């Protein structure tokens, strides 16, 4: 009698395994922490002086609700979060540490999920994010402009002036 139920038991176990695999691949799409600003409204600031260590730069606009989730050390698990760099590179963040302070500041550190290789450190105060991103031999920084708008800058470390 027990042998009669073996194929049914085997089919049930195998079916459960397929359901788990299909469910694991049904993760929500990642959200981008910032968007590229395509039309540049006036910022009320004069143009940046020539900086020979800057390889390229662009303005970006933060996704404020996603930023608030990212800086909340208690918000786990985090949604899938990407950042858009240059050349259509959108690495996914793998947050390893979030330290939130009482003064509305958080320090967020992590690496990137494969296949990307690198690390990042972001400091968030209110709606302002400053950070450093290392991707392979490329170095990026974010600079605050105004009202959740930032400048993403790719830097040539060899031309950077000493601090």
Residue frames relative to the residue before (quaternion, step in Angstrom):
aa qw qx qy qz dx dy dz
X 1.0000 0.0000 0.0000 0.0000 0.00 0.00 0.00
X 0.6489 0.5238 -0.3248 0.4462 3.60 0.95 -0.87
X 0.6460 0.5297 -0.3303 0.4393 3.57 1.04 -0.68
X 0.5750 0.5871 -0.3753 0.4287 3.59 1.17 -0.47
X 0.7321 0.4371 -0.2305 0.4688 3.57 1.02 -0.78
X 0.4535 0.7044 -0.4446 0.3170 3.61 1.24 -0.18
X 0.6822 0.4640 -0.3264 0.4612 3.67 0.74 -0.81
X 0.6369 0.5179 -0.3340 0.4632 3.58 1.03 -0.71
X 0.6497 0.5071 -0.3051 0.4771 3.58 0.96 -0.89
X 0.6459 0.5157 -0.3135 0.4675 3.59 0.95 -0.88
X 0.6629 0.5004 -0.3031 0.4672 3.60 0.92 -0.88
X 0.6470 0.5161 -0.3226 0.4593 3.61 0.99 -0.79
X 0.6567 0.4969 -0.3094 0.4754 3.61 0.93 -0.87
X 0.6662 0.5011 -0.2946 0.4672 3.56 0.91 -0.92
X 0.6435 0.5165 -0.3154 0.4687 3.60 0.99 -0.80
X 0.6425 0.5187 -0.3166 0.4668 3.58 0.99 -0.83
X 0.6334 0.5269 -0.3245 0.4646 3.57 1.03 -0.77
X 0.6649 0.4947 -0.3050 0.4692 3.60 0.91 -0.85
X 0.6257 0.5285 -0.3361 0.4649 3.60 1.02 -0.73
X 0.6580 0.5046 -0.3099 0.4651 3.61 0.95 -0.84
X 0.6476 0.5064 -0.3200 0.4709 3.59 0.96 -0.81
X 0.6680 0.4911 -0.3030 0.4699 3.59 0.89 -0.87
X 0.6534 0.5100 -0.3113 0.4649 3.59 0.99 -0.80
X 0.6415 0.5338 -0.3255 0.4446 3.61 1.00 -0.79
X 0.6910 0.4623 -0.2834 0.4780 3.61 1.07 -0.65
X 0.6235 0.5576 -0.3291 0.4382 3.59 1.26 -0.16
X 0.2359 0.7845 -0.5358 0.2046 3.59 0.99 0.83
X 0.5576 -0.6025 0.4353 0.3696 3.60 -1.09 0.57
X 0.5808 -0.5832 0.4391 0.3602 3.55 -1.17 0.60
X 0.5295 -0.6357 0.4453 0.3424 3.60 -1.05 0.65
X 0.3266 -0.7114 0.5887 0.2016 3.54 -1.28 0.55
X 0.4039 -0.7107 0.5202 0.2473 3.56 -1.04 0.73
X 0.4755 -0.6838 0.4847 0.2672 3.57 -0.94 0.95
X 0.8031 0.0368 -0.0339 0.5937 3.58 1.18 -0.49
X 0.3041 -0.7170 0.6001 0.1826 3.51 -1.34 0.42
X 0.5056 -0.6213 0.5006 0.3282 3.55 -1.17 0.55
X 0.3380 -0.7047 0.5848 0.2173 3.58 -1.01 0.85
X 0.2312 -0.8099 0.5260 0.1179 3.56 -0.50 1.18
X 0.7488 0.2076 -0.1597 0.6089 3.60 1.04 -0.67
X 0.2747 -0.8014 0.5165 0.1247 3.53 -0.67 1.07
X 0.2198 -0.7624 0.5928 0.1382 3.60 -0.39 1.17
X 0.6069 -0.5644 0.3903 0.4010 3.60 -1.11 0.51
X 0.3016 -0.7756 0.5334 0.1514 3.56 -0.96 0.90
X 0.4805 -0.6733 0.4425 0.3464 3.59 1.22 -0.16
X 0.6342 0.4901 -0.3333 0.4965 3.57 1.28 0.21
X 0.5250 -0.6128 0.4760 0.3496 3.53 -1.14 0.58
X 0.6272 -0.5409 0.3844 0.4077 3.56 -1.19 0.42
X 0.5973 -0.5964 0.4141 0.3407 3.53 -1.21 0.67
X 0.4727 -0.6444 0.5046 0.3267 3.60 -1.00 0.71
X 0.6463 -0.5272 0.3801 0.3999 3.54 -1.21 0.48
X 0.0257 -0.7819 0.6223 -0.0270 3.54 -0.85 1.03
X 0.3035 -0.8115 0.4684 0.1730 3.61 -0.13 1.27
X 0.6304 0.5413 -0.3432 0.4378 3.64 1.16 -0.34
X 0.5927 0.5551 -0.3665 0.4541 3.61 1.28 -0.18
X 0.2778 -0.7732 0.5537 0.1358 3.56 -0.66 1.15
X 0.7551 -0.1897 0.1396 0.6118 3.56 1.02 -0.84
X 0.0622 -0.7917 0.6076 0.0100 3.53 -1.26 0.49
X 0.0048 0.7719 -0.6357 0.0059 3.52 -1.31 0.45
X 0.4697 -0.6482 0.5138 0.3085 3.54 -1.23 0.46
X 0.0859 -0.7729 0.6282 0.0264 3.51 -1.16 0.78
X 0.2661 -0.7474 0.5930 0.1376 3.54 -1.24 0.58
X 0.4061 -0.7449 0.4831 0.2163 3.57 -0.73 1.11
X 0.3683 -0.6386 0.6228 0.2620 3.52 -1.29 0.55
X 0.2949 -0.8240 0.4565 0.1605 3.59 0.03 1.31
X 0.6500 0.4912 -0.3579 0.4562 3.68 0.83 -0.72
X 0.6615 0.4908 -0.3080 0.4761 3.60 0.98 -0.79
X 0.6064 0.5520 -0.3441 0.4573 3.60 1.07 -0.72
X 0.6656 0.5054 -0.3013 0.4591 3.59 0.95 -0.87
X 0.6280 0.5060 -0.3318 0.4894 3.60 1.07 -0.68
X 0.6552 0.5338 -0.3071 0.4374 3.58 0.93 -0.92
X 0.7413 0.4208 -0.2455 0.4616 3.59 0.88 -0.86
X 0.5667 0.5747 -0.3881 0.4448 3.61 1.26 -0.10
X 0.3493 -0.7744 0.4922 0.1897 3.59 -0.32 1.27
X 0.6806 0.4942 -0.2908 0.4560 3.62 1.14 -0.48
X 0.5833 0.5902 -0.3686 0.4190 3.59 1.25 -0.22
X 0.3109 0.7287 -0.5473 0.2701 3.54 0.04 1.30
X 0.5300 -0.2085 -0.8209 0.0428 1.58 -1.91 1.55
X 0.4990 -0.6434 0.4945 0.3040 3.53 -1.19 0.63
X 0.5127 -0.5813 0.5017 0.3840 3.58 -1.17 0.40
X 0.6003 -0.5220 0.4359 0.4209 3.58 -1.25 0.21
X 0.0464 -0.8119 0.5806 -0.0389 3.57 -0.73 1.14
X 0.0883 -0.7740 0.6255 0.0429 3.55 -0.99 0.92
X 0.2088 -0.7141 0.6383 0.1975 3.51 -1.38 0.11
X 0.3264 -0.7419 0.5506 0.1997 3.55 -1.05 0.72
X 0.1485 -0.7752 0.6112 0.0590 3.53 -0.70 1.16
X 0.6895 -0.4100 0.3351 0.4942 3.58 -1.06 -0.58
X 0.8003 0.3116 -0.2203 0.4624 3.59 -1.29 0.24
X 0.6093 -0.6021 0.3394 0.3887 3.60 1.04 0.83
X 0.3887 0.6949 -0.5018 0.3381 3.58 1.12 0.63
X 0.0150 0.8045 -0.5899 0.0676 3.59 -0.69 1.15
X 0.0240 -0.8327 0.5530 0.0134 3.61 0.42 1.12
X 0.3933 -0.7096 0.5388 0.2268 3.55 -1.17 0.70
X 0.4481 -0.7103 0.4852 0.2436 3.55 -0.88 1.03
X 0.0955 -0.7290 0.6739 0.0725 3.52 -1.23 0.69
X 0.1792 -0.8272 0.5273 0.0745 3.57 0.12 1.34
X 0.1555 -0.8084 0.5645 0.0610 3.56 -0.74 1.09
X 0.8118 0.0496 -0.0025 0.5819 3.59 1.16 -0.50
X 0.0238 0.7529 -0.6574 0.0208 3.54 -1.03 0.91
X 0.0460 -0.7763 0.6286 -0.0042 3.54 -0.71 1.13
X 0.1210 -0.8018 0.5844 0.0314 3.57 -0.51 1.23
X 0.2285 -0.7692 0.5870 0.1076 3.54 -1.00 0.89
X 0.6280 -0.5599 0.3969 0.3670 3.55 -1.25 0.44
X 0.6685 0.5069 -0.3023 0.4525 3.62 1.16 -0.50
X 0.5857 -0.6140 0.3484 0.3981 3.62 1.19 0.59
X 0.5256 0.5833 -0.4274 0.4481 3.57 1.13 0.74
X 0.0234 -0.7811 0.6239 0.0112 3.55 -1.08 0.73
X 0.2093 -0.7272 0.6395 0.1358 3.54 -1.16 0.72
X 0.0741 -0.8068 0.5856 -0.0252 3.55 -0.65 1.20
X 0.0195 -0.7986 0.6005 -0.0336 3.55 -0.75 1.10
X 0.2306 0.7831 -0.5638 0.1255 3.51 -1.19 0.52
X 0.4330 -0.6339 0.5663 0.3000 3.47 -1.41 -0.26
X 0.4908 -0.6289 0.4986 0.3392 3.56 -1.28 -0.23
X 0.5061 -0.6408 0.4837 0.3153 3.53 -1.09 0.74
X 0.5914 -0.5823 0.4143 0.3735 3.59 -1.08 0.71
X 0.5496 -0.0853 -0.8266 -0.0860 1.60 -2.20 1.11
X 0.4878 0.6666 -0.4430 0.3485 3.64 1.21 -0.08
X 0.1552 -0.7683 0.6161 0.0780 3.54 -1.16 0.70
X 0.4983 0.6357 -0.4803 0.3418 3.56 -0.75 1.03
X 0.2811 -0.7406 0.5804 0.1889 3.54 -1.32 -0.19
X 0.1593 -0.7798 0.5998 0.0828 3.54 -1.30 0.30
X 0.0800 -0.7333 0.6698 0.0844 3.50 -1.36 0.41
X 0.0425 -0.7845 0.6187 -0.0079 3.56 -0.78 1.08
X 0.1282 -0.7313 0.6624 0.1002 3.54 -1.16 0.71
X 0.0776 -0.8048 0.5884 -0.0081 3.56 -0.67 1.16
X 0.0205 0.7625 -0.6454 0.0400 3.55 -0.83 1.07
X 0.8008 -0.0315 -0.0296 0.5974 3.56 -0.42 1.21
X 0.7592 -0.2985 0.2615 0.5158 3.57 -0.65 -1.17
X 0.5506 0.6033 -0.3861 0.4286 3.59 1.26 0.35
X 0.0759 -0.7865 0.6128 0.0116 3.55 -0.84 1.06
X 0.0106 0.7449 -0.6671 -0.0044 3.55 -0.90 0.95
X 0.1141 0.8315 -0.5333 0.1060 3.54 -0.94 0.73
X 0.2701 -0.7051 0.6313 0.1769 3.45 -1.46 0.22
X 0.0857 -0.7853 0.6132 -0.0025 3.54 -0.95 1.00
X 0.0886 -0.7746 0.6255 0.0313 3.56 -0.84 1.02
X 0.0264 0.7826 -0.6189 0.0622 3.57 -0.64 1.16
X 0.7957 -0.1177 0.0417 0.5927 3.58 -0.22 1.24
X 0.7759 -0.2759 0.2188 0.5235 3.58 -0.69 -1.06
X 0.5636 0.5926 -0.3863 0.4265 3.61 1.25 0.24
X 0.1649 -0.7808 0.6000 0.0558 3.53 -1.06 0.88
X 0.0540 -0.7902 0.6103 -0.0160 3.56 -0.88 1.03
X 0.0810 -0.7635 0.6377 0.0617 3.54 -1.23 0.57
X 0.2589 -0.7140 0.6160 0.2093 3.52 -1.27 0.43
X 0.1322 -0.7717 0.6202 0.0489 3.53 -1.07 0.86
X 0.4401 -0.6962 0.5044 0.2593 3.57 -0.94 0.89
X 0.1792 -0.7599 0.6162 0.1033 3.58 -1.04 0.86
X 0.6786 -0.4096 0.3156 0.5217 3.58 0.55 -1.21
X 0.8842 0.0454 -0.0045 0.4649 3.57 -1.27 0.59
X 0.7557 -0.4070 0.1812 0.4801 3.57 0.56 1.25
X 0.5510 0.5635 -0.4174 0.4523 3.60 1.24 0.33
X 0.0977 -0.7928 0.6016 0.0042 3.51 -0.99 0.95
X 0.3119 -0.6725 0.6202 0.2566 3.47 -1.39 0.07
X 0.2156 -0.7394 0.6258 0.1231 3.56 -0.86 1.02
X 0.0594 -0.8164 0.5733 -0.0342 3.56 -0.68 1.14
X 0.2130 -0.7233 0.6388 0.1530 3.56 -1.02 0.86
X 0.1868 -0.8263 0.5303 0.0321 3.55 -0.73 1.14
X 0.3009 -0.6808 0.6346 0.2081 3.53 -1.25 0.65
X 0.3290 -0.7906 0.4748 0.2031 3.63 -0.19 1.23
X 0.6111 0.5794 -0.3445 0.4150 3.59 1.12 -0.60
X 0.7310 0.3981 -0.2223 0.5077 3.59 1.17 -0.52
X 0.4654 0.6923 -0.4321 0.3426 3.57 1.33 -0.06
X 0.4268 -0.6934 0.5044 0.2876 3.62 -0.86 0.86
X 0.5503 -0.6034 0.4383 0.3753 3.63 -1.07 0.56
X 0.5605 -0.6175 0.4402 0.3329 3.57 -1.17 0.61
